[in-house]
Amino acid sequence: GPSGRAAAGLPPKPRSKVEELMQRELEAKAKRAKMDAEAAAGDRSGGAAGPSGRLDHWLHVGIVVKVMSKELQKHGYYKQKGVVEKVVDRYVGEICMLEGGDVIRVDQAQLETVIPSPGGNVLVVNGRYRGSRGALVSIETDKYQAQVRLTDGPHKGREVSLDYEDICKLA
């Protein structure tokens, strides 16, 4: 016959941290799949990301990122920089840490773009010029933006103002 807590009239057992994490991961995956489906449907009509070209994933191989995961603090990775060596399922990066050379897997939500000094090379990781390389001209701290001169792609030579989160230092 029926067994377990429900049969005994007991409330369901509280979920463990791991179960909660797995559930959140599943929900996030479902949400991403839905967004991907909407994006795919929109692509045929000429650009799902809209005029801004923004996508919900921005990791690219060869960029320098900062690890912002507090959980990784005990391993000494918190606020440390590394280079994205591989992107897994669009949202997870295999990061080779600059200090020590360890390779760790981190979700993009736990990573931050790194802005180089003026003159430094950047990759546009999101928005209209996504995928273009450029040189950082200046930083507008009050606007959280940077002036970038694009050095390749169809807009080569153009100077554009981009949000910090849309550009990242190239390794």
C-alpha positions in Angstrom: 0.0 0.0 0.0 1.0 3.6 0.2 4.1 4.3 2.2 6.3 7.2 3.3 5.6 10.5 4.9 2.5 11.4 2.9 0.7 8.1 3.8 1.5 8.8 7.5 -0.1 12.2 7.1 3.3 13.9 7.7 4.3 17.1 5.7 6.9 16.5 3.0 10.5 16.4 4.1 12.3 19.7 3.7 14.6 19.7 0.7 18.3 19.5 1.2 20.6 22.3 0.0 21.7 20.1 -2.9 18.1 19.4 -3.8 17.3 23.1 -3.7 20.3 23.9 -5.9 19.3 21.2 -8.4 15.7 22.6 -8.4 17.0 26.1 -9.0 19.3 24.8 -11.8 16.4 23.1 -13.4 14.2 26.2 -13.2 17.0 28.3 -14.6 17.5 25.8 -17.4 13.8 25.8 -18.2 13.8 29.6 -18.3 16.8 29.6 -20.6 15.2 27.0 -22.9 12.1 29.2 -23.1 14.2 32.3 -23.8 16.2 30.4 -26.4 13.0 29.2 -28.1 11.7 32.7 -28.2 15.0 34.0 -29.5 15.1 31.3 -32.2 11.6 32.2 -33.2 12.6 35.9 -33.3 15.8 35.3 -35.2 13.9 34.5 -38.4 12.1 37.8 -38.2 15.5 39.6 -38.1 17.1 39.6 -34.6 15.6 38.3 -31.4 17.8 40.4 -29.3 16.1 43.5 -30.6 17.9 46.6 -31.8 20.3 46.5 -28.9 21.5 43.0 -29.8 21.6 42.0 -26.1 21.6 38.3 -25.2 21.5 36.7 -21.8 24.8 35.0 -22.2 28.1 36.9 -22.7 31.0 34.5 -22.0 33.6 34.2 -24.7 36.9 32.3 -24.9 40.0 34.5 -24.4 38.6 37.2 -22.1 39.7 38.0 -18.6 37.0 37.7 -16.0 36.8 38.3 -12.2 35.4 35.6 -10.0 32.7 37.1 -7.7 31.5 33.9 -6.1 31.6 34.1 -2.3 31.4 30.3 -2.2 34.9 30.2 -3.8 36.4 32.5 -1.2 37.6 29.6 0.9 39.5 28.3 -2.1 41.1 31.7 -2.6 39.4 32.5 -5.9 37.0 35.3 -4.8 37.7 38.6 -6.6 40.6 36.9 -8.4 41.0 37.1 -12.2 41.2 34.3 -14.7 41.0 33.7 -18.5 38.0 31.9 -20.0 39.5 28.8 -21.7 36.2 27.2 -22.7 32.5 28.0 -22.6 30.2 25.2 -21.6 26.5 25.4 -22.5 26.8 29.1 -23.1 26.5 30.0 -19.4 29.4 28.3 -17.7 33.1 29.1 -18.2 36.2 27.0 -17.6 38.4 29.6 -16.1 42.2 29.3 -15.8 43.1 31.4 -12.8 45.9 33.9 -13.4 47.4 33.2 -10.0 48.3 29.5 -9.6 46.9 28.4 -13.0 44.0 26.3 -11.5 41.1 25.7 -13.9 37.7 26.1 -12.3 34.1 26.0 -13.7 32.0 29.0 -12.9 28.6 30.1 -14.0 28.6 33.5 -15.7 26.3 34.8 -12.9 29.3 34.5 -10.6 31.7 36.3 -13.0 32.3 39.9 -13.8 33.9 41.5 -16.9 37.3 43.1 -16.4 37.9 46.6 -17.9 41.5 47.2 -19.0 43.4 50.5 -18.8 42.9 52.9 -21.6 44.7 51.6 -24.7 44.0 48.0 -23.7 42.3 45.5 -26.0 38.7 44.5 -25.4 36.1 42.2 -26.8 32.6 43.4 -27.1 30.8 40.6 -25.3 27.2 41.8 -25.6 25.0 44.3 -27.4 25.0 45.5 -30.9 28.7 45.2 -31.6 29.0 41.7 -29.8 32.0 39.8 -31.1 33.9 42.9 -32.3 37.3 43.7 -30.9 38.4 47.2 -29.9 40.8 49.4 -28.0 39.7 51.1 -24.9 39.9 54.9 -25.5 38.6 56.2 -22.2 36.4 55.4 -19.2 33.3 57.4 -18.2 33.0 56.3 -14.5 29.9 58.4 -13.8 28.0 56.6 -16.6 29.6 53.1 -16.0 30.6 53.3 -19.7 33.7 53.2 -21.8 34.6 54.7 -25.1 35.9 52.0 -27.4 37.4 52.3 -30.9 36.4 49.2 -32.8 39.3 47.5 -34.5 37.6 44.8 -36.6 34.3 43.8 -38.0 31.9 45.9 -40.1 32.2 48.9 -37.8 36.0 49.0 -37.8 37.3 52.5 -36.9 34.0 53.6 -35.2 34.2 55.0 -31.7 31.3 53.8 -29.5 30.2 54.3 -25.9 29.5 50.9 -24.3 28.5 49.8 -20.8 31.1 48.1 -18.6 29.3 44.8 -18.7 29.3 44.7 -22.5 33.1 44.8 -22.9 35.8 42.7 -21.4 39.6 42.8 -21.4 41.2 40.4 -23.9 43.8 38.0 -22.5 
